[in-house]
Amino acid sequence: MGTSLVFARLAVNTIMASITPPIVPSNSAAPVAEKHRLASAERKSAIVETAIRLFAEKGFRGTTTREIAAACGVSEPVLYQHFATKRDLFNAIIDRQSQKDSGPFEEKLQPFLDKDDDRGFLTALGGEMLNWHNLDPGCMRLLLFSALEGSELTEMFVERHARVFLEKISGYLARRMDEGGLRKMNPDLAARAFFGMIGNYAMDRNIFHMRIGEVPDAEVVETMVGIYLRGMQA
């Protein structure tokens, strides 16, 4: 009788083990949570990239949240989980551009900010400006759409990114004017004049497709820096 009871208990234990889920150590939740956060961040980044592309193609008013969600392969409720309002999406676009653009510009220009190499400074600046336009033409289209439609995105971009950059350039020019290396004038207007030369050329080429043959970027920058300095040097 005792032997039968032992076998019966073994049988019960075997059955219970087969249907009872294994105990998961408490620290195993961390990789799952980390994976979830990673997936969420990747989806958020994909939404931002998709929104930039669609806004650049159709404008803000011409692009609906439904189209953005469909292009990302998610539903509108999922889109709203990441960006509750369109302003939140605008903010994310500006953050993305600021993070993407600030590194290369800072790296190229920093060596010149405390020196008196005006040609080197402007050549580095002009080259990075053309690179920006060439590598990310959709951003300029997006900003132009925004300005024409009366959207606040362009103002946000100017306040949080472009104005800060312009102030750094005008600061360099103001210092060189004080040192006597450049003619005295309004440094803010002087900075905008150089931006206008390079920026207008880039927009003519990338947006309006007005090309002057196959002129290398280095030649474009060298020519415009020469013209600019002939009017600026003391």
ZAVOLUM-297990 format. One line per 10 residues: number of its first residue (from 1); their letters; for each residue x, y, z of C-alpha. Coordinates in pm, whole numbers, plus 32768, in hexadecimal, padded with zeros to 4 digits. Last residue first. Layout:
! ZAVOLUM-297990
NUM) A) X:Y:Z; ...
//
This chain:
! ZAVOLUM-297990
234) AQMGRLYIGV) 8F89:A58A:6EB8; 8F07:A44A:6E21; 8D91:A42D:6DEE; 8D4C:A47A:6C80; 8E6E:A3B1:6BF6; 8E22:A2AF:6D02; 8CC8:A265:6C79; 8D37:A23E:6B0F; 8E54:A156:6B75; 8D72:A089:6C5B
224) MTEVVEADPV) 8C7C:A068:6B3B; 8D82:9FE9:6A47; 8E24:9EF6:6B3D; 8CD1:9E6C:6BA6; 8C5E:9E2C:6A43; 8DB0:9D99:69E4; 8DA6:9CA7:6B09; 8C42:9C46:6AB0; 8CB1:9BD3:695A; 8C0B:9C84:6831
214) EGIRMHFINR) 8B55:9B91:674E; 8AA0:9C86:666D; 8A06:9DAE:671E; 88D3:9CF9:679E; 8776:9D84:67D8; 86BF:9C56:6866; 85C5:9D31:6924; 85E5:9C69:6A66; 8747:9BDF:6A6E; 8804:9CCF:6989
204) DMAYNGIMGF) 8752:9E18:69C7; 8731:9DBB:6B36; 88A9:9D83:6B56; 88FE:9EC9:6AA4; 880C:9F87:6B82; 88A0:9EEF:6CBC; 8A0A:9F3C:6C61; 89D7:A0A9:6C0A; 88C7:A0E8:6D0B; 8992:A052:6E27
194) FARAALDPNM) 8AAD:A141:6DCF; 89C4:A26C:6DD5; 891B:A1F1:6F13; 8A68:A1F6:6FCB; 8AB2:A35A:6F53; 8956:A3C9:6FBB; 8992:A341:711A; 8AEF:A3D9:7122; 8A6B:A53B:70DC; 8B96:A5E7:7045
184) KRLGGEDMRR) 8D06:A62B:708D; 8DEC:A5A2:6F82; 8EA0:A45E:6FD6; 8FF4:A417:7071; 8FEB:A54A:7150; 8FDD:A486:7296; 8E81:A50C:72E0; 8E10:A49B:7187; 8EA6:A341:71C4; 8DE4:A327:7309
174) ALYGSIKELF) 8CA0:A392:7262; 8CD3:A290:714E; 8D01:A177:724B; 8BCE:A1E5:730F; 8B07:A1FC:71CC; 8B55:A08C:7190; 8AF4:A01F:72F1; 89BA:A0F3:72E4; 895B:A053:7199; 8972:9EF8:7235
164) VRAHREVFME) 8894:9F54:735A; 879B:9FF7:726C; 878F:9EC4:718B; 874F:9DC5:729F; 8650:9E08:73AE; 85BB:9F52:733D; 85D4:9F18:71C7; 8554:9DB3:71D8; 842E:9E18:72B4; 83D7:9F34:71C5
154) TLESGELASF) 83E4:9E40:70A1; 8306:9D49:715A; 81FC:9E4A:71B3; 813A:9E0E:7073; 80D0:9F35:6F9D; 80A5:9E5C:6E6B; 81BA:9F0D:6DAB; 82AB:9EF6:6ED2; 8266:9D86:6F0F; 8287:9D27:6DA3
144) LLLRMCGPDL) 83D7:9DDA:6D99; 8447:9D28:6ED5; 83E4:9BD3:6E4C; 8490:9C15:6D01; 85C8:9C78:6DC3; 85B7:9B36:6E8E; 857C:9A60:6D5A; 86C5:9AD5:6CC4; 8784:9A11:6DD0; 88D4:99A3:6D47
134) NHWNLMEGGL) 8901:9AB7:6C46; 887F:9BD7:6D19; 894C:9B73:6E47; 8A81:9B2F:6D75; 8A5F:9C88:6CD6; 8A54:9D28:6E2E; 8B7B:9C5A:6EA3; 8C4F:9CD0:6D7F; 8BEC:9E3B:6DB3; 8C4C:9E30:6F24
124) ATLFGRDDDK) 8D9B:9D86:6EE3; 8DEB:9E82:6DD1; 8D76:9FA1:6EAE; 8E5C:9F3E:6FCB; 8F87:9EF3:6EED; 8F61:A040:6E39; 8F3D:A0FC:6F7F; 906B:A05D:7025; 907A:A146:7152; 905C:A03D:7261
114) DLFPQLKEEF) 8F70:A006:7388; 8E49:9F7A:72C4; 8F20:9EC5:71C2; 8F5A:9D71:726A; 8DE8:9D64:72CF; 8D62:9D83:716C; 8D7E:9C21:70E5; 8D22:9B62:7221; 8C0C:9C50:7283; 8B72:9C3E:7129
104) PGSDKQSQRD) 8B88:9AC1:711B; 8AEB:9A95:7276; 89D7:9B9C:7269; 891F:9B10:713D; 8894:99C0:71B1; 8846:9A27:7315; 879C:9B67:72A2; 86E1:9AB5:718C; 865A:99A7:7274; 85F8:9AA3:737C
94) IIANFLDRKT) 8544:9B71:7274; 8486:9A40:71F8; 842E:99D9:735C; 83A5:9B32:73A5; 82CD:9B24:726D; 8246:99D0:72DB; 81EB:9A5F:742E; 8145:9B83:737C; 8074:9A8A:72B7; 7FE8:9A0B:73FD
84) AFHQYLVPES) 7FF8:98CE:74D0; 8135:9854:742A; 81A5:96F6:7490; 8057:966F:7505; 7FB2:9742:73F8; 805D:9674:72EA; 7FE0:9535:7390; 7E7E:95C2:738B; 7EAF:961A:7219; 7F02:94B2:71C1
74) VGCAAAIERT) 805D:943B:7162; 810F:93D9:701F; 81E7:9512:7016; 8150:9587:6ECC; 7FF6:953E:6F59; 8038:960D:7092; 80B9:9734:6FC8; 7F91:9720:6EDA; 7E9A:9714:6FFC; 7F4A:983A:709D
64) TTGRFGKEAF) 7EF5:98FF:6F66; 7FE0:99A8:6E72; 7F6C:9AC3:6D8E; 7F5D:9BC0:6EA4; 80BF:9B72:6F0A; 8153:9B71:6DAD; 8134:9A63:6CA6; 8292:99E4:6C56; 835D:9A82:6D70; 8246:9A36:6E68
54) LRIATEVIAS) 8245:98CC:6DF4; 83BC:98A0:6E1A; 83D1:9953:6F68; 82A8:988C:6FEE; 834D:9745:6F87; 8490:979D:703A; 83D0:9802:7174; 82FB:96C7:7170; 8430:95ED:7143; 84D7:9694:726F
44) KREASALRHK) 83A6:964C:7346; 83A4:94E3:72D0; 8515:94BC:7326; 84DF:9556:747D; 83BA:946D:74C4; 847C:933A:7453; 859E:939E:7532; 84B8:93D8:765A; 8419:9282:7628; 856E:91DA:760D
34) EAVPAASNSP) 85D9:9282:7751; 849C:920E:77FF; 84D3:90A9:778A; 8643:90B6:77EC; 85E1:9132:794A; 84C9:9038:798A; 85C7:8F1D:79AE; 863B:8FB1:7AFB; 8514:8F18:7BB9; 8572:8DB4:7B5D
24) VIPPTISAMI) 845E:8D04:7A9C; 83B3:8BE2:7B4C; 8357:8ADA:7A4F; 81F0:8AC1:79DF; 8127:89AA:7A83; 808C:88B2:798F; 81A8:87B9:7969; 8219:87D9:7AD2; 80BA:878F:7B4E; 80AB:864C:7A82
14) TNVALRAFVL) 81FB:85D4:7B03; 81A1:8626:7C6D; 805A:8565:7C4E; 810B:8434:7BBF; 8210:843E:7CD1; 80FF:8453:7DD8; 804D:8324:7D47; 8191:825E:7D39; 81D0:82A8:7EAA; 806C:8247:7F09
4) STGM) 8087:80FE:7E4E; 81C6:80AB:7F0A; 8121:80EB:8059; 8000:8000:8000
//
